[in-house]
Amino acid sequence: MKIRIATYNIHKGVSSFGSRSRIVALKQALAAMEAEVIFLQEVQGQHDRLATRHATHWPGGAQHEFLAGDSHQAAYGMNAVYDHGHHGNALLSCYPILSSRNQDVSDHAYEARGILHCVIENEGVEVHCYVVHLGLFAGGRRRQTDALIEAVTHSAPPGAPVIIAGDFNDWGNRLSEVLRSRLGVTEVFDAQTPKLTMSSLLRRLRGAPVKIQPAKTFPAAMPFLRLDRIYVRGFRVDSAAVLHGALWAKLSDHAPLIATLELL
């Protein structure tokens, strides 16, 4: 069984500068990815002000339902609530979504975060999917990572296929090792051969291991921070790529990741 997945922080469906509506173009871009399961962050379940401002370029309902269209099912986890609406994480799946549950992992009152856990079924196999958006502060991210580890440990049976994807805000790559050791997951870029640089060449000459880094995804126009991740368990990674360039720079401040996985 092969499955093509993507993760994308869509910046609430508006441009990084000028808050111009990008939701229609985002739907077209997601369709062009041909991903069967899509992990989304910063999805507007409701935003009355933007809906009024962009009346002719804004969906009549929730963004996750609009983006799912007729090709995917959608699940939504509401995290941040305000007077004029709310936003959170979402999962779009062309496979049946058997269940969904959103867990609040906010570390303080000013930064609402959550973990959306969905179980999808593909060819009789249940796959546990976790959509993640962690906080901006290192201490909070560590506590939220502990909550993620506990959630996966208690909700996914041992040996069950697992996909964890989203915006980890982990530019220092400090969380990957604990996730690998505690959950037995692999980041989709772990298996890729690192680029040969002077630093990596010196490390090889010293016999030291070459550090594997996740992809650079932020800012989308010229990525230099490694914020977004896809971790998997029970899958072989066939391919993984970050999508960046002029098109993607217009849609969000993050670049999306896409990967093709094969069930072991």
C-alpha positions in Angstrom: 0.0 0.0 0.0 1.4 3.4 -1.0 0.1 6.7 0.2 0.9 10.3 -0.9 0.7 12.8 2.0 1.4 16.5 2.5 1.6 19.0 5.4 1.0 22.7 5.0 0.6 25.7 7.2 -1.9 27.7 5.1 -1.6 31.0 7.1 -5.4 31.2 7.5 -5.9 31.4 3.8 -4.5 34.9 3.4 -1.3 36.3 2.0 1.6 37.1 4.4 1.6 40.7 3.3 -1.6 42.7 2.8 -3.9 39.9 4.0 -5.2 39.2 0.5 -7.4 36.2 0.1 -5.6 33.1 -1.2 -8.1 30.4 -0.3 -9.2 29.7 -3.9 -5.7 29.5 -5.2 -4.8 27.3 -2.2 -7.5 24.8 -3.2 -6.1 24.7 -6.7 -2.6 24.2 -5.4 -3.7 21.4 -3.1 -5.5 19.6 -5.9 -2.3 19.8 -8.1 -0.3 18.1 -5.3 -2.5 15.0 -5.8 -1.9 14.1 -2.1 -4.3 11.6 -0.7 -4.0 12.8 2.9 -3.2 16.4 3.8 -2.3 17.8 7.2 -3.2 21.5 7.5 -2.5 24.1 10.1 -3.9 27.6 10.7 -7.2 26.7 9.0 -10.1 29.1 9.5 -13.2 27.3 10.7 -14.9 30.7 10.8 -13.7 34.3 10.3 -16.5 36.8 9.9 -14.2 39.8 9.3 -12.3 38.2 6.5 -15.4 36.7 5.0 -16.9 40.2 4.8 -13.7 41.8 3.5 -13.2 39.2 0.8 -16.9 38.4 0.1 -16.3 37.4 -3.6 -13.1 35.4 -2.9 -14.0 33.6 0.4 -15.8 30.3 0.9 -19.3 30.4 2.3 -18.5 27.8 4.9 -15.4 26.6 6.8 -12.1 26.5 5.0 -11.4 22.8 5.6 -14.8 21.9 4.0 -14.1 24.1 1.0 -10.6 22.7 0.6 -11.8 19.1 0.9 -14.3 19.6 -1.9 -15.8 16.4 -3.3 -12.5 14.5 -3.4 -11.6 14.3 0.3 -13.2 13.9 3.7 -12.3 16.6 6.3 -11.8 16.7 10.1 -11.2 19.9 12.0 -9.7 20.6 15.4 -10.6 24.1 16.7 -7.8 25.6 18.7 -8.0 29.4 18.8 -11.4 31.1 19.4 -12.1 34.8 19.2 -15.1 37.1 18.8 -15.2 36.9 15.0 -14.3 33.3 14.5 -11.8 30.5 15.2 -9.0 28.5 13.6 -7.1 25.3 14.1 -5.8 22.1 12.5 -7.5 20.0 9.8 -7.0 16.7 8.1 -8.2 16.1 4.5 -8.3 12.4 3.4 -9.5 10.7 0.3 -9.8 7.6 2.5 -12.5 7.2 5.1 -11.9 9.0 8.4 -13.1 6.6 11.0 -12.7 8.9 14.0 -11.2 12.2 15.1 -10.4 13.9 18.4 -8.8 17.2 19.1 -6.6 17.7 22.2 -5.8 21.1 23.6 -2.1 21.4 24.3 -1.9 25.2 24.8 0.9 26.2 27.0 -0.5 29.6 27.9 -3.5 31.7 27.3 -2.1 33.7 24.4 -1.1 30.9 22.1 -3.8 28.3 21.5 -2.4 25.0 20.2 -3.8 21.5 19.6 -3.2 18.0 18.4 -5.8 16.6 16.0 -5.8 12.8 16.0 -7.6 11.0 13.2 -7.8 7.4 12.3 -8.1 6.7 8.5 -8.6 3.4 6.8 -6.9 2.4 3.6 -7.2 -1.1 2.2 -8.4 -2.4 5.5 -5.5 -0.9 7.4 -6.1 1.7 10.1 -3.5 4.5 10.0 -3.2 6.9 13.0 -2.7 10.5 11.8 -1.7 13.4 14.1 -1.9 17.0 12.9 0.4 19.1 15.0 1.1 22.9 15.5 3.5 23.6 18.4 4.2 26.9 20.1 6.8 29.6 19.5 8.6 29.1 22.8 11.1 26.3 23.5 9.8 25.4 26.9 6.3 25.2 25.7 7.3 23.1 22.7 9.0 20.6 25.0 5.9 20.2 27.1 3.7 19.9 24.0 6.1 17.3 22.6 5.7 15.3 25.9 1.9 15.6 25.4 2.2 14.4 21.8 4.3 11.4 22.9 1.7 10.5 25.6 -1.2 11.0 23.1 0.4 8.7 20.5 1.4 6.1 23.1 -2.1 5.9 24.5 -4.1 6.2 21.3 -2.2 4.2 18.7 -1.8 0.5 19.3 1.8 -0.9 19.4 2.9 -1.5 15.8 0.1 0.5 14.3 1.1 2.7 11.3 1.5 6.3 12.5 1.9 9.7 10.7 2.7 12.8 12.6 2.9 16.0 10.6 2.6 19.7 10.9 4.3 22.9 12.0 6.6 22.1 14.9 8.3 25.6 15.0 11.4 23.6 15.9 14.0 25.6 14.0 16.8 24.2 16.1 15.8 20.6 15.4 15.8 19.8 19.2 12.7 17.6 19.2 13.4 15.0 16.5 15.7 12.8 18.6 13.2 12.5 21.5 10.4 11.6 19.1 12.6 9.0 17.4 13.6 7.4 20.7 10.3 7.5 22.4 7.9 6.7 19.6 10.1 4.8 17.1 9.3 7.3 14.3 11.5 8.4 11.4 11.4 11.9 9.8 10.9 11.6 6.1 14.1 13.4 5.3 16.2 11.1 7.5 17.0 8.7 4.7 18.0 11.3 2.2 21.7 11.7 1.5 22.8 15.1 3.0 24.4 17.7 0.7 28.2 17.6 0.7 29.4 20.7 2.4 32.8 21.7 3.9 31.3 21.1 7.4 29.9 17.6 6.5 33.2 16.7 4.7 35.2 17.6 7.8 32.8 15.6 10.0 33.3 12.6 7.7 37.1 12.9 7.8 36.9 12.9 11.6 34.7 9.9 11.5 31.8 11.8 13.1 28.2 11.1 11.9 26.8 13.6 9.4 23.8 15.4 10.9 20.6 14.8 9.0 18.4 17.9 8.9 14.7 18.3 8.1 13.8 20.5 5.1 13.8 24.3 5.1 10.2 25.5 4.8 10.1 29.1 6.2 9.7 31.7 4.8 8.2 30.2 1.7 9.8 32.8 -0.7 13.4 31.9 0.4 13.3 29.1 3.1 16.1 29.0 5.7 14.3 27.8 8.8 13.3 24.2 9.4 9.9 24.4 10.9 7.7 21.7 9.4 8.0 18.0 9.8 6.6 14.6 8.8 7.3 11.7 11.1 6.3 8.2 10.3 6.2 4.7 11.8 5.4 1.5 9.9 6.2 3.1 6.6 9.1 3.2 4.1 9.7 6.6 2.7 9.8 6.4 -1.1 10.3 10.2 -1.6 10.1 13.5 0.2 10.3 17.0 -1.1 9.7 20.6 -0.1 7.7 22.7 -2.6 8.9 26.3 -2.8 9.2 29.0 -5.4 7.2 31.9 -6.8 3.8 30.1 -6.7 4.1 28.9 -3.1 5.5 32.2 -1.9 2.2 33.8 -2.9 0.0 31.4 -1.0 1.4 31.2 2.5 4.5 32.1 4.6 5.3 28.3 4.9 6.3 26.0 2.1 4.5 22.6 2.0 6.1 19.2 2.4 5.1 16.2 0.4 6.1 12.6 0.7 5.2 9.2 -0.8 5.1 6.4 1.8 4.8 2.6 1.5 3.4 0.5 4.2 5.8 -2.0 5.6 
